[in-house]
Amino acid sequence: CPVCNNEIKLQNLNKHYKITLGDIVHGKFWGKNTFYYHKECLYDKNLYEKRLISPIKE
């Protein structure tokens, strides 16, 4: 996780926030990029500036 500099392992993805960015074309969502964050990092008020600036790509 770039916010806390700890690695996110693939087997524990259900314990993390997943954010998918993409486009809606003809009423269907096409996800292009998926990012994962530790729940604790998104809630930490001291790290507010770094939260969504440096995401992790899937």
N, CA, C and O of each residue as an XYZ file, in Angstrom:
232
protein
N       0.853     -1.179      0.000
C       0.000      0.000      0.000
C       0.897      1.239      0.000
O       1.687      1.408      0.928
N       0.804      2.093     -0.987
C       1.657      3.269     -1.028
C       1.388      4.258      0.099
O       2.239      5.092      0.410
N       0.214      4.172      0.710
C      -0.077      5.083      1.812
C       0.760      4.712      3.026
O       1.332      5.587      3.675
N       0.839      3.401      3.344
C       1.590      2.956      4.525
C       2.856      2.195      4.151
O       3.609      1.788      5.037
N       3.107      1.996      2.863
C       4.281      1.288      2.345
C       4.320     -0.190      2.722
O       5.404     -0.771      2.778
N       3.176     -0.814      2.981
C       3.105     -2.255      3.223
C       2.476     -2.933      2.018
O       1.636     -2.355      1.328
N       2.897     -4.172      1.775
C       2.405     -4.921      0.623
C       0.999     -5.465      0.874
O       0.688     -5.897      1.984
N       0.159     -5.444     -0.144
C      -1.164     -6.060     -0.077
C      -1.070     -7.387     -0.809
O      -0.727     -7.425     -1.991
N      -1.373     -8.476     -0.114
C      -1.262     -9.809     -0.703
C      -2.577    -10.208     -1.357
O      -3.652     -9.859     -0.869
N      -2.488    -10.936     -2.455
C      -3.672    -11.306     -3.230
C      -4.673    -12.139     -2.446
O      -5.875    -12.024     -2.687
N      -4.219    -12.981     -1.508
C      -5.149    -13.836     -0.776
C      -5.967    -13.069      0.258
O      -6.939    -13.617      0.778
N      -5.619    -11.836      0.573
C      -6.335    -11.060      1.584
C      -7.099     -9.878      0.996
O      -7.366     -8.909      1.707
N      -7.452     -9.935     -0.265
C      -8.085     -8.781     -0.906
C      -9.466     -8.476     -0.350
O      -9.923     -7.338     -0.448
N     -10.148     -9.464      0.235
C     -11.480     -9.203      0.791
C     -11.420     -8.330      2.034
O     -12.460     -7.852      2.487
N     -10.251     -8.107      2.596
C     -10.084     -7.265      3.780
C      -9.654     -5.843      3.419
O      -9.294     -5.064      4.301
N      -9.689     -5.502      2.140
C      -9.229     -4.201      1.668
C     -10.308     -3.531      0.836
O     -11.233     -4.183      0.351
N     -10.177     -2.219      0.676
C     -11.093     -1.481     -0.184
C     -10.654     -1.622     -1.629
O      -9.470     -1.503     -1.944
N     -11.606     -1.874     -2.496
C     -11.346     -1.991     -3.929
C     -12.058     -0.838     -4.627
O     -13.262     -0.644     -4.457
N     -11.308     -0.082     -5.407
C     -11.863      1.038     -6.160
C     -11.583      0.771     -7.635
O     -10.429      0.599     -8.026
N     -12.632      0.737     -8.454
C     -12.482      0.484     -9.886
C     -12.881      1.732    -10.665
O     -13.963      2.286    -10.470
N     -11.994      2.159    -11.541
C     -12.252      3.307    -12.410
C     -12.506      2.799    -13.822
O     -11.877      1.838    -14.265
N     -13.412      3.434    -14.516
C     -13.706      3.009    -15.878
C     -14.684      3.943    -16.549
O     -14.855      5.090    -16.136
N     -15.325      3.441    -17.589
C     -16.262      4.226    -18.382
C     -17.591      3.489    -18.489
O     -17.649      2.264    -18.388
N     -18.652      4.256    -18.694
C     -19.956      3.672    -18.983
C     -20.227      3.900    -20.466
O     -20.326      5.038    -20.925
N     -20.345      2.798    -21.209
C     -20.590      2.859    -22.642
C     -21.873      2.095    -22.932
O     -21.973      0.905    -22.631
N     -22.843      2.768    -23.509
C     -24.140      2.166    -23.842
C     -24.785      1.522    -22.624
O     -25.378      0.447    -22.727
N     -24.673      2.176    -21.468
C     -25.310      1.696    -20.248
C     -24.581      0.577    -19.541
O     -25.095      0.057    -18.551
N     -23.400      0.180    -20.004
C     -22.638     -0.898    -19.371
C     -21.306     -0.346    -18.856
O     -20.629      0.412    -19.550
N     -20.940     -0.735    -17.631
C     -19.698     -0.257    -17.020
C     -18.522     -1.106    -17.478
O     -18.559     -2.333    -17.387
N     -17.492     -0.454    -17.965
C     -16.261     -1.120    -18.383
C     -15.137     -0.657    -17.467
O     -14.618      0.447    -17.630
N     -14.756     -1.501    -16.496
C     -13.689     -1.160    -15.563
C     -12.335     -1.242    -16.228
O     -12.014     -2.237    -16.877
N     -11.544     -0.202    -16.068
C     -10.225     -0.163    -16.697
C      -9.102     -0.326    -15.684
O      -8.117     -1.011    -15.960
N      -9.234      0.283    -14.532
C      -8.195      0.216    -13.502
C      -8.826     -0.148    -12.172
O      -9.878      0.379    -11.811
N      -8.182     -1.052    -11.444
C      -8.646     -1.440    -10.120
C      -7.541     -1.142     -9.120
O      -6.378     -1.476     -9.348
N      -7.910     -0.510     -8.011
C      -6.952     -0.126     -6.985
C      -7.373     -0.717     -5.651
O      -8.567     -0.818     -5.368
N      -6.407     -1.108     -4.827
C      -6.672     -1.676     -3.502
C      -5.995     -0.829     -2.426
O      -4.861     -0.381     -2.594
N      -6.706     -0.618     -1.323
C      -6.197      0.145     -0.183
C      -6.480     -0.609      1.105
O      -7.483     -1.316      1.204
N      -5.593     -0.464      2.101
C      -5.892     -0.947      3.451
C      -7.015     -0.097      4.031
O      -7.026      1.120      3.845
N      -7.952     -0.717      4.727
C      -9.049      0.031      5.348
C      -8.511      1.049      6.340
O      -9.010      2.172      6.420
N      -7.496      0.656      7.094
C      -6.932      1.543      8.112
C      -6.310      2.793      7.484
O      -6.382      3.879      8.060
N      -5.705      2.642      6.316
C      -5.050      3.778      5.661
C      -6.067      4.805      5.176
O      -5.804      6.006      5.220
N      -7.226      4.341      4.715
C      -8.242      5.286      4.244
C      -8.894      6.037      5.389
O      -9.406      7.138      5.188
N      -8.886      5.462      6.594
C      -9.510      6.108      7.750
C      -8.536      6.938      8.579
O      -8.969      7.685      9.457
N      -7.225      6.828      8.324
C      -6.221      7.539      9.114
C      -6.227      9.026      8.739
O      -5.888      9.383      7.611
N      -6.605      9.875      9.669
C      -6.697     11.316      9.403
C      -5.337     11.944      9.149
O      -5.257     12.977      8.485
N      -4.256     11.343      9.664
C      -2.916     11.890      9.456
C      -2.424     11.674      8.026
O      -1.521     12.376      7.571
N      -3.014     10.706      7.310
C      -2.580     10.398      5.952
C      -3.572     10.912      4.910
O      -3.594     10.418      3.782
N      -4.378     11.881      5.267
C      -5.461     12.361      4.400
C      -4.974     12.785      3.017
O      -5.638     12.498      2.021
N      -3.840     13.455      2.937
C      -3.348     13.975      1.659
C      -2.921     12.874      0.700
O      -3.020     13.056     -0.514
N      -2.442     11.722      1.210
C      -1.891     10.675      0.358
C      -2.912      9.624     -0.064
O      -2.586      8.763     -0.882
N      -4.111      9.661      0.452
C      -5.066      8.564      0.274
C      -5.286      8.137     -1.163
O      -4.942      7.015     -1.534
N      -5.844      8.996     -1.961
C      -6.196      8.620     -3.323
C      -5.228      9.162     -4.361
O      -5.461      9.030     -5.562
N      -4.153      9.766     -3.904
C      -3.164     10.298     -4.832
C      -2.269      9.184     -5.368
O      -1.863      9.228     -6.529
N      -1.955      8.188     -4.542
C      -1.040      7.133     -4.960
C      -1.676      5.760     -4.762
O      -1.377      5.082     -3.779
N      -2.556      5.338     -5.686
C      -3.233      4.045     -5.555
C      -2.358      2.872     -5.973
O      -1.283      3.053     -6.546
N      -2.832      1.673     -5.677
C      -2.156      0.436     -6.070
C      -2.911     -0.141     -7.247
O      -4.130     -0.294     -7.181
N      -2.218     -0.462     -8.316
C      -2.873     -1.088     -9.459
C      -2.962     -2.580     -9.239
O      -2.096     -3.181     -8.603
N      -4.018     -3.174     -9.768
C      -4.223     -4.618     -9.667
C      -3.313     -5.337    -10.622
O      -3.334     -6.566    -10.689
